Amino acid sequence: MTRVDVTVRGAGAFGLSVAWACLLRGAKVRVVDPFGPGAGSSGGVVGALAPHVPENWNDKKAFQLDSLLMAEAFWAGVEAAGGVSTGYGRTGRLQPVADARALDLARGRASTAAELWRGEAVWEVMPADSFGGFKPVSPTGWLIRDTLSARMHPRRACAALVAAVTARGGEVVAEAPDQGAVVWATGWQGLRDLSERLGRPVGDGVKGQAALLRCEARDAPQLFVDGLHIVPHADGTVAIGSTSEREFDAPDRVDAQVEDLIARARKALPLLENAEVLERWAGVRPRARSRAPLLDRWPDRPGHYIANGGFKIGFGMAPKVAEVMADLVLAGRDDAIPEGFRFAALGKK
């Protein structure tokens, strides 16, 4: 490539998606990652693209809603360009209802979802016996069903993005100098480096452990049970996760906590009782100090930008992040980036 308009550092969900959006607008793009695509948390196994609760609405929830509604067309375009499946499917989600109070709360949220989700998806409470075998145990016999949640296979999505980027004329390489505008999407270690450079806390990493089981349920909805995601993938596997560990010694080492996840999943979904464990995975997810993604110009480096901190929602946010970062990098427009996603929201100390 003789000319590079945009250098993207980091080949995870944010970096590759931003590269793709810039390529679609005619820019010459190079993605640089010494560890390869999906080497960090974007190379995990869970892939739950799930919305926040439809209440106490704010800019972050609205941004995520837009992104989830954009997802089907976004990932279809990626697949069409590169010929590699992402494993995307808007299959919905089921959640058990714990008690009478939770039941009243869930029913109240049905009306707020109808308004806040703009009629694009449904949140409803239904009897558990309305569903087949792939459903969580519910103490009340009721389940929450939403049709906004989707699933995605993280590793395959990264591979699909690489295929699309290269098919469009972009590059994905291990080493290269900065050319043109530079977008930093370098995960948790990038947040640490940025904190050190700026002399104030910007963000850090939170370790997560997960597991992949063999179970054919590719058309079933994902489950969310007491903080645990159970996600059926299109390849006949089911992912479960994740832990959230602020302190850790070995970023990629699994331990007894993943066994607890597996035990909890089998209890929540008896269908998994004898399912073979195919893989145990650990990695560190980038978490900005504000808990929202950090999308902004680099404060003291003209021509440099940050797209980082998609803690637990990286793939769900990726389509919208890609759009607004392409606006910022290529056209200088930042009006669609919420104030809470900028450096100013992180505070001074």
C-alpha positions in Angstrom: 0.0 0.0 0.0 1.7 3.2 -1.2 -0.5 5.6 0.8 -2.2 5.2 4.2 -4.9 7.6 5.3 -5.6 5.8 8.6 -3.5 3.6 10.8 -5.5 1.5 13.3 -3.5 0.1 16.2 -5.2 -2.9 17.6 -7.0 -5.7 15.8 -9.8 -6.4 18.2 -13.5 -5.7 17.9 -13.2 -1.9 18.0 -10.0 -1.6 15.9 -11.1 -3.9 13.0 -14.7 -2.4 13.0 -13.3 1.2 12.8 -10.9 0.1 10.0 -13.9 -1.4 8.1 -16.0 1.7 8.4 -13.1 3.9 7.2 -12.5 1.6 4.2 -16.2 1.8 3.3 -15.8 5.6 3.0 -12.9 5.3 0.6 -9.9 5.7 3.0 -6.7 3.7 2.7 -6.4 1.8 5.9 -3.8 -0.3 7.7 -4.4 -2.3 10.9 -1.3 -3.0 13.0 -1.2 -5.5 15.9 1.9 -7.4 16.9 -0.1 -10.1 18.5 -2.5 -10.7 15.6 -6.2 -10.3 15.2 -8.4 -11.2 18.2 -5.4 -11.8 20.4 -6.9 -10.1 23.4 -10.4 -10.2 24.9 -11.9 -10.0 21.4 -10.7 -13.6 20.9 -12.9 -14.9 23.6 -15.8 -17.4 23.4 -19.0 -15.8 24.9 -20.3 -13.3 22.4 -23.4 -12.1 24.2 -24.8 -8.9 22.5 -27.3 -8.0 25.1 -29.0 -4.7 25.9 -29.1 -2.8 29.2 -32.4 -2.9 31.2 -35.0 -0.6 29.5 -35.2 2.0 32.3 -33.3 5.0 33.7 -32.5 5.8 30.1 -29.2 7.6 29.2 -26.9 8.3 26.3 -25.0 5.1 26.8 -28.1 3.0 26.6 -29.4 4.9 23.6 -26.0 4.5 21.8 -26.0 0.7 22.6 -29.6 0.4 21.3 -28.6 2.1 18.0 -25.7 -0.2 17.7 -27.7 -3.4 18.4 -30.2 -2.3 15.8 -27.4 -1.6 13.3 -25.8 -5.0 13.9 -27.6 -7.3 11.5 -26.8 -5.1 8.5 -23.3 -4.3 9.7 -22.3 -8.0 10.1 -24.1 -9.1 7.0 -22.0 -6.5 5.1 -18.8 -7.9 6.7 -19.7 -11.4 5.8 -20.6 -10.5 2.2 -17.3 -8.7 1.7 -15.0 -11.3 3.1 -17.0 -14.5 2.7 -16.4 -15.5 6.4 -19.3 -16.1 8.8 -19.3 -14.1 12.0 -21.8 -16.4 13.8 -24.1 -13.4 14.3 -27.8 -14.2 15.0 -30.5 -12.1 16.6 -31.9 -15.0 18.6 -33.1 -13.1 21.7 -32.7 -13.9 25.3 -34.4 -15.5 28.3 -34.1 -14.6 31.9 -35.7 -16.3 35.0 -37.9 -14.3 37.3 -36.8 -14.9 40.9 -39.8 -13.8 43.0 -43.1 -11.8 43.0 -41.3 -8.5 43.3 -39.1 -9.3 40.4 -42.1 -10.3 38.4 -43.9 -7.0 39.0 -40.7 -5.2 38.0 -40.2 -7.2 34.8 -43.8 -6.6 33.8 -43.4 -2.8 34.3 -40.3 -2.9 32.1 -42.3 -4.3 29.2 -44.1 -0.9 28.8 -40.9 1.1 29.1 -39.2 -1.2 26.5 -42.0 -0.6 24.1 -41.4 3.2 24.3 -37.6 3.3 24.7 -36.8 0.6 22.1 -39.0 2.4 19.6 -41.0 -0.6 18.7 -38.0 -2.3 17.2 -37.8 -5.1 19.8 -40.0 -6.6 22.5 -39.5 -7.2 26.3 -42.2 -9.5 27.7 -42.9 -11.8 30.5 -44.1 -15.3 29.6 -44.7 -18.7 31.3 -41.6 -20.9 31.3 -43.6 -23.8 29.8 -44.0 -21.6 26.6 -40.5 -22.6 25.7 -38.6 -25.8 24.9 -35.8 -27.5 26.7 -33.2 -24.7 26.3 -34.6 -22.5 29.0 -33.3 -21.6 32.5 -34.8 -22.9 35.7 -37.2 -20.2 37.1 -38.4 -20.2 40.7 -41.6 -18.5 39.7 -42.3 -20.4 36.5 -42.0 -17.1 34.6 -39.3 -16.0 32.1 -38.4 -12.6 30.7 -38.0 -12.7 26.9 -36.4 -10.0 24.8 -36.0 -9.9 21.1 -33.2 -7.3 21.0 -30.4 -9.6 22.2 -28.2 -11.3 19.7 -25.2 -13.6 19.7 -21.9 -13.5 17.9 -18.9 -15.8 17.9 -16.0 -13.4 18.8 -13.1 -15.2 17.2 -15.1 -15.7 14.0 -16.2 -12.1 13.9 -12.6 -11.0 14.1 -11.7 -13.4 11.3 -14.6 -12.1 9.3 -13.5 -8.5 9.8 -10.0 -9.3 8.7 -11.3 -11.0 5.6 -13.5 -8.0 4.8 -10.8 -5.5 5.4 -8.3 -7.2 3.2 -10.9 -7.9 0.5 -11.6 -4.1 0.4 -7.9 -3.3 0.0 -6.9 -2.8 3.6 -4.0 -4.3 5.3 -3.7 -6.2 8.6 0.0 -6.5 9.7 2.1 -7.2 12.7 4.4 -4.1 12.4 4.3 -0.8 10.5 5.0 2.9 11.2 2.2 5.3 11.9 0.9 7.0 8.7 -2.1 9.3 8.4 -4.5 9.6 11.2 -3.9 7.0 14.0 -6.6 5.3 15.9 -5.5 3.5 19.1 -7.7 0.5 19.9 -5.2 -1.3 22.0 -7.2 -2.9 24.8 -6.5 -2.9 28.5 -2.8 -2.4 28.2 -3.4 0.6 26.0 -5.6 2.1 28.8 -2.8 1.5 31.3 -0.2 3.1 28.9 -2.6 6.1 28.4 -3.1 6.5 32.1 0.7 6.6 32.6 1.2 9.1 29.8 -1.5 11.5 30.9 -0.7 11.1 34.6 -4.2 10.3 35.6 -6.3 7.1 35.7 -8.1 6.5 32.4 -8.9 2.8 32.7 -7.5 -0.6 33.3 -8.3 -4.3 32.7 -10.8 -6.7 34.2 -10.0 -10.4 33.8 -12.7 -12.7 32.7 -12.9 -16.5 32.5 -15.3 -18.5 30.4 -15.9 -21.9 29.0 -17.2 -23.5 25.8 -19.3 -26.7 25.9 -20.6 -29.0 23.2 -24.3 -28.7 22.9 -26.4 -28.4 19.8 -28.8 -25.5 20.3 -27.9 -23.1 17.5 -31.4 -21.6 17.1 -32.1 -21.2 20.8 -32.1 -17.9 22.6 -29.2 -17.0 24.9 -29.9 -17.1 28.7 -28.9 -14.6 31.4 -29.1 -16.2 34.9 -27.8 -14.4 38.0 -25.1 -12.6 36.1 -24.1 -15.6 34.0 -24.4 -15.6 30.2 -25.2 -18.9 28.5 -24.9 -18.4 24.7 -25.7 -21.0 22.0 -23.5 -20.6 18.9 -24.2 -21.6 15.3 -21.5 -24.3 15.4 -23.1 -26.6 17.9 -21.4 -25.1 21.0 -22.6 -23.2 24.0 -20.5 -20.5 25.7 -20.8 -19.6 29.4 -19.2 -16.7 31.2 -17.8 -14.6 32.6 -16.0 -13.8 35.8 -15.0 -10.2 36.6 -11.6 -10.1 38.4 -10.1 -6.7 39.1 -7.0 -8.2 40.6 -5.1 -10.9 38.7 -1.6 -12.3 38.3 -1.8 -14.3 35.0 -4.1 -12.6 32.4 -4.6 -15.8 30.3 -4.6 -18.5 33.0 -7.8 -20.3 34.1 -8.4 -21.5 37.6 -11.1 -22.9 39.9 -13.4 -19.9 39.2 -14.1 -21.2 35.7 -15.2 -24.6 37.2 -17.7 -22.7 39.3 -19.1 -21.1 36.2 -19.5 -24.5 34.6 -21.3 -25.8 37.7 -23.6 -22.8 37.9 -24.5 -23.2 34.2 -25.3 -26.8 34.6 -27.6 -26.0 37.6 -29.3 -23.1 35.7 -29.8 -25.2 32.5 -30.1 -28.9 33.3 -29.7 -29.6 29.5 -26.0 -28.9 30.0 -25.6 -31.5 32.8 -23.5 -33.9 30.7 -22.2 -31.5 28.0 -18.5 -31.9 27.2 -16.3 -29.0 28.1 -14.4 -28.1 24.9 -12.4 -25.2 26.2 -11.7 -23.1 29.2 -10.6 -19.5 28.4 -9.3 -16.5 30.2 -8.5 -13.0 29.0 -8.5 -9.3 30.1 -11.2 -6.9 29.0 -10.5 -3.1 28.8 -12.6 -1.0 31.2 -12.5 2.7 31.0 -12.8 4.6 34.3 -16.3 5.8 33.3 -17.4 2.2 32.3 -18.5 3.7 29.0 -16.3 3.3 25.9 -13.7 6.0 25.4 -14.1 7.5 22.0 -12.2 10.8 21.5 -9.3 12.7 20.2 -6.0 12.0 22.0 -5.7 15.1 24.3 -2.1 16.0 23.5 -1.3 14.2 20.2 -2.9 15.9 17.1 -4.1 13.4 14.6 -4.3 10.6 17.1 -7.6 9.1 18.4 -8.7 6.6 21.1 -11.4 3.9 20.6 -11.1 1.7 23.7 -12.9 0.4 26.8 -15.7 -1.6 25.4 -16.0 -3.5 28.7 -18.4 -6.5 28.2 -20.1 -4.7 25.3 -17.4 -4.4 22.7 -19.0 -6.4 19.9 -22.5 -5.0 20.7 -21.2 -1.5 20.5 -18.8 -2.1 17.5 -21.2 -1.1 14.6 -22.0 2.3 16.2 -18.5 2.9 17.4 -17.2 2.2 13.9 -19.6 4.8 12.5 -18.9 7.6 14.9 -15.1 7.1 14.9 -15.1 7.2 11.1 -17.0 10.5 11.3 -14.4 11.8 13.7 -11.3 10.6 12.0 -12.2 11.3 8.4 -14.6 14.3 8.7 -13.8 15.8 12.1 -17.4 15.4 13.3 -18.0 14.3 16.9 -21.6 15.3 17.4 -22.8 11.7 17.7 -20.3 10.8 20.4 -22.0 11.1 23.9 -20.3 13.4 26.4 -19.9 10.4 28.7 -17.7 8.7 26.1 -15.1 11.5 26.1 -12.0 12.2 28.2 -13.8 14.9 30.1 -16.1 12.3 31.6 -13.1 10.5 33.3 -12.4 13.3 35.7 -9.0 14.7 36.6 -7.8 12.4 39.4 
